[in-house]
Amino acid sequence: MSSSDTAAAGREDRAPRSDAGLPSDLGGRFDESFRPVVEAFADTVAEPGSSGAALAIRHRGAEVVNVWRGVADARTGRAWDERTPSVLFSCTKGLASLTVAWLVEQGRIDLETPVAEYWPEFGVHGKQTLTVGDLLAHRAGLHSPDEDVTLDEVLDGRAFAARLAAQEPRWTPGEAHLYHGVTWGPLVRETVLRATGLDLPEIFRDMTGTASPADVTLQATDAEIARVTHLRTSPEHDAMGARMAEMFAADAGALRFFTTGGAFPLGYVTEDGGLNDPRVQKAGLVSATGIGTAAALARVWSSAVTPTDGRRLLSDRGIALLTRERSGGPGAFDANNAGPFHRWGAGVQLFSDALPLLTKDSFGHDGAGGQAGFADPRHRIGFGYLTNRMEVASNVPRVVAALIDVLGDLPTDDAQ
């Protein structure tokens, strides 16, 4: 770190108040070369008195940005700090997919093996040949329950997975794709359990070398959610939810898709419900309910592409298997949708017009409300951004744009 590593200067992890371009309430530390990225981040916190965010970046394995701003809980005024975790939303899918790729490299699961070879009960209604890789890439046709369900039914993950496995898919499995927002997690977790005899959240802990309470987890304990942020919604997010409620009032199928069979509210966040509910946060729905800090998110993604704190999770071969495109373009029900569309590898999102990451080699996953975690092997970057204010339009692109400019002034390093 340069002179901007204010923690080392004994300033309680606060950026110098006299620094032009940086607000006085910014906490953390950063390498001076990345100052424009920090300035862009600070501007993403629209209301630091009632919400907050954190950004962390690793470059070639070393932490170059770890900053935060605002409050973790507007109800109490609790400030965001270095140890503050937040709900990862679908960034959780990226970490789960990374774990599956790690298992693939160990020979404990195979992406091209039909799910039914590991989980025989899954192989009904034409799903006998659907592969693990296609399940990860949202090609199963099980994007929502076929009837309304309660929250308790969804939180009973294994029973919910069994219910989904017994359903008829909405299309011929493997021949189309559509994002499986919540159902993805129970299906993938059960597949991994059947293939390895081990539970995916525990495998993630082993892979990352984290012990409870952890700074990032796929299934939180009471200790891990004790400091979690309280999520709130922006006016734009609330307006979007109201429009969706009106639009789908008479469309039961669409409502099941957007609410997981009525188990969750539209938008997935209320004052005390949805992903603010501790029961949900502890359920291990590895599609959406991971908990972690931005620094931990950046560290894990960095370790996927370069040695980080003595750990490199994937080889170049493992990255290639993880990032081979499996789904892209219009989804199963996108005939009237002009795009842009996401692209997926084996569960991770790839660079696309819908998700313009750092370079075309980047891979990771974003999350509802504006979360993001990704890796870039070309620049050996690990990136994590979290916010507790649910937005319709993500603030991450402006931070990534600043990062692109900074990295353009640094030598590209393709070595792994």
N, C-alpha and C positions, 0 to 999 in steps of 0.2 A: 504494500500500500504506500501511497505517496503521503504528502503532508495533509491530504484530505482524510486520512484515516484518523478521524477525530477521537475515536475511542482510545487509541494509544496515547493521545494527548491529554487524557484524563478529563474529558469533557462529558462524561456520562453518555457516551454514544450519541452525542448531538453534533450535527454539522455546525460549523462556525456561523454565528449569527450575523457576522459582517460580510459573509460571502454573497456577492451579487448573484442574483438569479435563484437563490435557494431560500425557501421560507424558514423562519426561525424555529418552527415546530417540527422540522424534519429530523428524524432520528436515524442513526446508523453510521455507516462508513463506506467509503468507495475509493477506488483508484482514480486519481486526477484525470487520467485519459478518458474516463467514462462519465465525466461531469455532464455533458449534454444529455446523456441517457437519464441521469438522476434528475435533471431539470425537467425533462419531459415527464418523468414519473410523477414528480411533485404536482404538476398541473393536472394529473388525472384525478386527484382527490378533490372533488367539487365542493364538499362540505365537511372539512376536517373536524368540525365541532360535533358532527352527528354520524360520521362514518369514517372509514379508514381503508388503507391498502398497504401492501408491502411488495417490494421488488428485490429479487436476488439474481445475480448472474455469476456463473463460473466461466473462466476463460482459460483453456489449457489446464483445467483441473483446479486452478486457484480462484478463490473468491475475489471478485473485482467490484461487485456491488452487493450491499446488503443494507437496504434502507426501508423505512416505514414512515407513515404519517397518519394522523387522525386518531379516532377512537375505535376501540374494539367493541365497546358496548355503550351505545348512546343512552341507555336507560340509567346507567350508573356513572357515566363519564369515564369509565376505565380506558386508559390510553393504550394504544397499540404499542407493543414493544418487541424486542428481538425474539422472545419466546412465545409470541401470540400465534396460535394455530387458527386456521379458518377452514370452513367446509370446502372441499376441493371440487364439488359437483362432478362433472364428467371428466375432469382431469384425472379422477380416480381410474377411469378406463385405461388411460395411457399407462399408469403405473401397473395395473393388472396385466395389460398386454406385454409390457416389458418383462414381467415375472414369467409369463408363459414362454416368451422367447428364451429366457434364461433356462427354463426347464427343457426346451427343445434342444438347446446346445448340450445339455447333460444327457440327452437321449431318454428322458422320462416321459415325454409326450411328443407326438408327431402331428404337425399341422395338416398333413395330407391324409391322415387316418380318419375314417368316418367317426363321428361322435358316438354312434351306436355301438361301435366296437368296444368303447370304454363304458358306455352307459346304455345297455340293451333296451331299456324301457323307452329311450328316446326314439328308437327306430320304428316309428309307426306313422301312418298317414303320409308316406312318401319321403320321410326324413332319413331313410336308411343309409343313404349315400352322402348326406351332408357332412363335409369335413370340418375338423376343428378350425382350420383357417377360415372357412366360409362362415362358421358361426361367429368368429371374432369380427368378421367383416360385415356383419349385419345382414346376412343372406338367408337366415333361417325362416323368415315369414312368421315370426312369433313376437312381433313388436309390441303387442299388448295382449292382456287377457281377453278371451272371447265373451266373458260376462263380467258384470261388475263384481268387484272384490272389496274387502275391507282392508284398512291399513294393517291390522293384525295379521291378516292372511299374507300380505306381501312381506311383512317383517319376519315371518316364519320361512326363511329363505329356502330351505330344502323342500318343504311342502309346496311352496310357490313354484319352484323349479319343476317339480314333478307334475304339477298342474299344467304348466306351459308345455312340457314334453308330451303330454297326452293330447294336446290340442291338434286340430287340423291347421296347417300353415295357411297363410293368406295367399301364397303363390307357390309354385313348384320350387322347393328348397334348392338354393344354389343358383337359380336362374334370374333372380332379381335381388335388389337390396333396398332397404329402408331402415333408417336409424332406429335401433332398439334402445330407447332412452334409459329405462329402468330394467326391463326384462333381460337385457344383455348380462347383467351382473350375476343374478342367480343361475342362469344357464351356464355361464363360463365357470363360475365357482364350483358347480356340481360336476361339470366335465373334468376339471382338474382334480377334484377329490376322487372321482372314479378312476382316473388314469394313474394317479400317484399314491392314493391313500392318505394324502395330506391336504390340509385346508389352505386355500390360496392366501388369506391374510397372514397365516403363520409362515408360509413359504416366503412371502414378501419380507417379513421380519428377518428371516434367515439370510435371504439374498442381500439385504441392505446392511445387515449386521447391527440392527437396532434392537434395543431391549425396552420393555415397557417401564415407565411411560415414554413413548417415542415422540420424536418431533415430526414424524409422518407415519401414518398407519392406514391400512385398508379397513380395519375394524377397530374403532376406538373403544377404550376402556373409560371408566368414570374418571380416572386420573388424567386421561388425555383430553377429555372434553371439559375439564374444570376451567380451562382458560380460553376455550374456543370463543370466537367472535360471535356476536349476535347479528344475524342477517337482517337487513332492512331493504325496502324496495324504493326505487326512484319513482317520481311521478310518471315518467314515460313507461316504466315497467308496469305500473298499476293500470295505466290507460290501455296498454297492450292486452293485459289480462281481461279487462272489461270488454274490449272488442272481441276477443276470442270467445268469451262466455256468450255474447250475443250471437256471434257467427255460428257457433256449434250447438246452440241451445236445442235444436231438433235433430242433431246428428250424433246418435249414441256411439257410433263407432269412432268418430273423431274425438269425442270427449274421452273415451277409454284410452285412446292413443296418447292424448295430452295429459291425462291424469292417472295413468296406470290403473284403468278400471275404476276410477272414482276414489282410489285410495289416497291420492294427493290432491291438493288444491291446484287450480290453474296457476302457473307461475312457480309452483313448488315451494313458496315461502309465504307464511303469514307470521304475525307477531310471535306466536308461540307454537305454531304448527309447521307442517312440512319439514323442511330441513333445519328448522330451528328446534325441532322436537328431539330431546336427548335419546328417546327410544329409536328414532330413525338414525341418528348419528352413530349409535352403537350396534346397528343391525348387521353391518358387514355387507350391505348391498354394493358390491364392488363396481357397480356402474356409476355411483354418484356420491356415496357417503364417506369417502376418505376424508381424513382430517390431517392437516399438516401446516407447517410454516413455509413461507416462500423460500427461505434459505434451504430447507430440506428438499423441497421440490427441485430447486436448481441443482443441488448436490446429486440427487438420484439421476436426473437426466444427464448431468455431466459425466457421471460414472458409466453411463451407457456407451459413451464414445471415446473416453480418454481416462487414464488413471486419475482417480480423485480420492484423496485421503487414503491412498494405498489400495484402492479397489477399482477394477474395471469389470463391468458386468457382462458385456457382450463383445465377441470378436467381430471382425468385419463380416464374416459369414453370417453370424447371428443377426447383424444389422440388415444384411441383404434379405434374409428370410423374413424378418419382421416388416420390412418396408416394401416388399414387392406388392405392387398395386393389385388389390383384389376386388375393390368396388369403387365406382366413380361414375360421374354423369348423373342423369335423371334417375330418381328412385322409382320404386314400384308404382307409386301414385302421383308422380310428378309430371303427368302428361301436359298439364296447363301451367307448369312452373318453368319460367325462363332461366332459372339459375341466378347466380353461379352455384355450382355444386361442389360438395366436399369429395375428397378422395381418401380411401382407407387402404392400409396394408393389413397385417394380421392384428387388427384392433387399434392400431395407431392411425392418427390422421397424418396425411402427407400434404406437402405444399400444394395449394390450389388457389384459384381466384377467390373462393369462398374463405380461405384461410391462408393468406399470404404470410408465411413465416420468414425466417431470416434468409434462407437460400432454398433452391429446389431440392437440396439434400436434407432439409430439416424434417423432423418427425416428432410427434408428441400428441397432445390432446388439449383442446380448450374446454371450458366449462361454462354452464349457464351463469349469466350475470356479469361475465367479463373475466373469468379466471383463465390462466394459461400456463402450461408447462411443456417445454420441448427441448430437444437436443439438436445440435447442428454439427455433423462430423467434419465439415469442411473447415470451419473456424474453431472446432472443439469448444462449443458453447453449451452450457446448461442454463436454462432460463426458467424462472418461476415468478408469476405475478398473481396476487390474490387480493380480492376486495370484498368487503361485507356489504357493499351497496349494490344491489341488483340493477344492472343497466340493460337496456335493449341493445345498444351498440357498444361493443367492446372498446375500451381505451388502449388495449394492447398494441394495435397497429401503430399508434403514434410513438410508443416506446420502442417498438421494433425498428421503426424508421430512423430514430435517433441512433440506435445500435448499429444499423447498417452504415450510417455515415461514419461513426467512430471506427468500426472495423475496416472501412475503406481506407483509413489512414494507417492501418497496421498491416504488417505482412501476413498474407494468407499462409496457413500452415496445414497442409493436407496430411502430414505424418500422423500416425496414430500411436 
